[in-house]
C-alpha cells in the first residue's frame, strides 16, 4: 500500500511540473478573438489544422510536396537539369546523375550531397567523376576537383538565393491585427 501512495504522489508531482512548463506567452501580443488568433498563428507558421493532417495522411503516403519548398534542392535540380538523373533522394539529401557525355570517349557524373538547408557555401558537397574510355571495355574513372565543381556550386547558391527571395516576397503577409485591443 505505501508504494501505491508513493507512485500516486510522484505522478501528481510530475504532472504539476509538466503542466507548469506550458507557457502560452504574453497574452497581450495576441488578439482576443479566437478566429484572429488562429489566423495569426497560421500566417506565422505556428498553426496546425487537424483536418489538413488527416487529408494528407489518407492516401498521401510518398507525397513529398515539401521538397519543392527547399531552395537549395530546387536550384540544384535546375542547375543540372541537362543531365539524366540516376537517383534523387530528398530525405537522404543526395542527387546522383547518370553518366553524361557529349562525345564518345569522355563522360561525367555528378553527385550533390546536402549538408544543410541553409544557403551557404558549405551546405553542399559536390563530387564530379570523370570517365575516359579508349573503347567500350577500357574505361578509367577518376574523381577530380576543379573549376566545374566551383562553378556548379556558385550557380546553385546563386539560384537558391533568388528562389529564397522570391518565396519570401510571395509569402509575405503583414499581420492585420485590430488596433483597438486593450492592453
C-alpha positions as CSV (number, residue, x, y, z in Angstrom):
1,X,0.0,0.0,0.0
2,X,2.7,2.6,0.7
3,X,4.3,2.0,-2.7
4,X,0.9,2.8,-4.3
5,X,0.7,6.1,-2.4
6,X,4.3,7.0,-3.4
7,X,3.5,6.3,-7.0
8,X,0.4,8.5,-6.9
9,X,2.4,11.2,-5.2
10,X,5.2,11.0,-7.8
11,X,2.7,11.1,-10.6
12,X,1.0,14.2,-9.2
13,X,4.3,15.9,-8.7
14,X,5.4,15.1,-12.2
15,X,2.1,16.3,-13.6
16,X,2.5,19.6,-11.8
17,X,5.9,20.2,-13.4
18,X,4.6,19.1,-16.8
19,X,1.6,21.4,-16.7
20,X,3.7,24.3,-15.3
21,X,6.0,24.2,-18.3
22,X,3.2,25.1,-20.7
23,X,3.7,28.8,-21.2
24,X,1.4,30.3,-23.8
25,X,3.4,33.5,-23.8
26,X,2.4,37.1,-23.4
27,X,-1.4,37.3,-23.9
28,X,-1.2,41.0,-24.7
29,X,0.5,40.2,-28.0
30,X,-2.4,38.1,-29.3
31,X,-5.8,39.3,-30.4
32,X,-8.7,38.4,-28.1
33,X,-10.9,36.9,-30.8
34,X,-10.2,33.2,-31.4
35,X,-10.6,33.5,-35.2
36,X,-7.9,36.2,-35.4
37,X,-5.5,34.3,-33.1
38,X,-5.9,31.2,-35.3
39,X,-5.3,33.3,-38.5
40,X,-2.2,34.9,-37.0
41,X,-0.8,31.6,-35.9
42,X,-1.3,30.1,-39.4
43,X,0.3,33.1,-41.1
44,X,3.3,32.8,-38.8
45,X,3.6,29.1,-39.5
46,X,2.7,28.0,-36.0
47,X,-0.7,26.6,-36.8
48,X,-1.7,23.0,-37.1
49,X,-5.0,22.0,-38.7
50,X,-6.2,18.5,-37.9
51,X,-8.4,18.3,-40.9
52,X,-5.5,19.0,-43.2
53,X,-3.3,16.5,-41.5
54,X,-6.0,13.8,-41.8
55,X,-6.5,14.6,-45.5
56,X,-2.7,14.4,-46.1
57,X,-2.4,11.2,-44.1
58,X,-5.1,9.3,-46.0
59,X,-3.7,8.2,-49.3
60,X,-0.9,10.8,-49.0
61,X,2.0,8.4,-48.4
62,X,5.0,9.2,-50.5
63,X,3.8,12.7,-51.4
64,X,6.8,14.9,-50.8
65,X,5.5,18.4,-51.6
66,X,7.9,19.9,-49.1
67,X,10.9,19.2,-51.4
68,X,9.8,21.9,-53.8
69,X,10.0,24.5,-51.0
70,X,13.7,23.8,-50.3
71,X,15.6,26.4,-52.4
72,X,18.9,24.5,-52.5
73,X,17.2,21.4,-53.7
74,X,15.3,23.2,-56.4
75,X,18.3,25.2,-57.5
76,X,20.4,22.0,-57.7
77,X,17.9,20.2,-59.9
78,X,17.5,23.3,-62.1
79,X,21.3,23.7,-62.5
80,X,21.9,20.1,-63.5
81,X,18.6,19.6,-65.5
82,X,20.5,18.8,-68.7
83,X,21.9,15.6,-67.1
84,X,19.9,12.4,-66.7
85,X,19.2,11.6,-63.0
86,X,20.2,8.3,-61.6
87,X,18.9,9.0,-58.1
88,X,17.3,11.9,-56.3
89,X,16.5,11.3,-52.7
90,X,15.3,14.3,-50.8
91,X,15.1,12.6,-47.4
92,X,18.6,11.3,-47.9
93,X,19.8,14.6,-49.1
94,X,21.5,13.4,-52.2
95,X,21.3,13.8,-56.0
96,X,23.2,11.5,-58.3
97,X,23.3,11.9,-62.0
98,X,23.9,9.2,-64.6
99,X,26.9,9.4,-66.9
100,X,26.6,12.3,-69.3
101,X,28.7,12.6,-72.4
102,X,28.9,15.0,-75.4
103,X,31.5,12.8,-77.1
104,X,32.1,9.1,-77.2
105,X,35.3,9.0,-75.1
106,X,34.6,11.2,-72.1
107,X,31.7,11.3,-69.6
108,X,31.0,13.0,-66.3
109,X,28.8,12.0,-63.4
110,X,27.8,14.5,-60.6
111,X,26.9,13.8,-57.0
112,X,25.4,16.6,-54.9
113,X,25.1,16.0,-51.1
114,X,23.1,18.4,-49.0
115,X,24.8,19.0,-45.6
116,X,22.4,21.8,-44.6
117,X,19.3,23.5,-45.8
118,X,20.8,26.9,-45.3
119,X,22.0,28.7,-48.4
120,X,25.8,28.9,-47.8
121,X,28.9,27.5,-49.5
122,X,29.5,24.7,-47.0
123,X,25.9,23.4,-47.3
124,X,26.7,21.5,-50.5
125,X,29.3,18.8,-51.2
126,X,29.6,18.4,-55.0
127,X,31.7,15.5,-56.4
128,X,32.4,15.1,-60.1
129,X,33.6,11.8,-61.6
130,X,35.2,11.7,-65.0
131,X,35.2,8.6,-67.1
132,X,37.6,8.3,-70.1
133,X,37.2,5.4,-72.4
134,X,39.5,4.1,-75.1
135,X,36.9,1.6,-76.2
136,X,33.7,0.1,-74.6
137,X,35.7,-2.1,-72.2
138,X,38.7,0.0,-71.3
139,X,37.5,2.9,-69.2
140,X,39.2,4.8,-66.3
141,X,37.0,6.6,-63.8
142,X,38.6,9.4,-61.7
143,X,37.4,12.0,-59.2
144,X,38.9,15.4,-59.7
145,X,38.3,18.8,-58.1
146,X,38.4,21.7,-60.4
147,X,36.7,24.7,-61.8
148,X,33.5,22.8,-62.8
149,X,32.8,21.9,-59.2
150,X,33.2,25.5,-58.1
151,X,31.1,26.9,-61.0
152,X,28.3,24.4,-60.2
153,X,28.3,25.3,-56.5
154,X,28.3,29.1,-57.3
155,X,25.4,28.7,-59.8
156,X,23.4,26.6,-57.4
157,X,23.9,29.0,-54.5
158,X,23.0,32.0,-56.8
159,X,19.8,30.3,-57.9
160,X,18.9,29.2,-54.4
161,X,19.3,32.8,-53.1
162,X,17.0,34.1,-55.9
163,X,14.4,31.4,-55.1
164,X,14.5,32.2,-51.4
165,X,13.9,35.9,-52.1
166,X,11.1,35.2,-54.5
167,X,9.5,32.8,-52.0
168,X,9.9,35.3,-49.2
169,X,8.4,38.1,-51.3
170,X,5.5,35.9,-52.4
171,X,4.6,34.6,-48.9
172,X,5.0,37.9,-47.0
173,X,1.7,38.9,-45.5
174,X,1.7,41.6,-42.8
175,X,-0.5,40.9,-39.8
176,X,-3.7,42.9,-39.9
177,X,-4.5,42.9,-36.2
178,X,-7.1,45.1,-34.6
179,X,-5.7,48.3,-33.3
180,X,-8.4,48.7,-30.7
181,X,-7.2,45.8,-28.4
182,X,-6.9,47.0,-24.8
183,X,-3.7,46.0,-23.1
